[in-house]
Amino acid sequence: MAIKYKRSILPWLKENGYNTTRLRREKLFGEATIQAFRMGKPIAFSGLDKLCSMLNCKVEDIIEYVPDEEDK
């Protein structure tokens, strides 16, 4: 996968007052998205949009393109 998170998302959210209990209780993200954050897997653009809003950042602060060996 060539798109990667620049930081671990769940600790970053927690630094900003969003623990997993709050994410679930307020229905900010579903369980599948929370699991994707844990595993470093991609999420939908709508999720990235919400993440940018919650963290007050840009998409490029969250993800980056890193070519796979086979892409080089």
N, C-alpha and C positions, 0 to 999 in steps of 0.2 A: 504494500500500500504506500503510495507516494505522498498522501496528505497526512500530516501528523500534528498532534497537539503540541504547542510550544511548552505548556505547563500541564501539570496534573489538574484536572478541572475541579474535582470535588474538594480538595484542600483550598483551592483558590476561591471557590464559592463559600466555603466555611469561613475564610478570612473576611468575607464580605457579609457575613451574617446569615448564610443560607446552608444549614446543615441538611442532611438527607431527610430527617423527620419533617422539617419545614417544607422541603421540596415536595414531599408526598402530601402532607396535610393541606397545603395551599394549592395543590395540583399544578405546581409550576412545571414539573417534569414527571413523566410516567416512569414506572419501574424499568422498562426497557431502555429508556434514555439514560437513566442513572447507571444501569449496568454497562451501557456503552461507554460512559465516562470512566467507570472503574477499569474497563478493559482497554481503553484507548482506541475504541472503535469509532467510526464516523457516525454523525447524527445528521438529521435533515436540516436544510437551510432554515426552516422556520425555528428550529431549536437553536441554531447559531444566532439568529436574529434575537431571540429571547435572551440568550446568554450574553450577547453584547450589551443589551439593555440592562440586565441585572448587574453586570460587572463594569458598566460604563466604559467600554473599550471598543476597539475596531476588530473586525474579523481577523485582520493580519496580526493582531495581538494574541489570538487564540490558536490559529492553525498556520502551518507553513507547508510548502511543497518541498519534499526531499526525494529526488529521483531514486528509484530502485536500481540495483546493480544492472539489471537487464535493460533499463532505460538509458544507461550511460553509453 
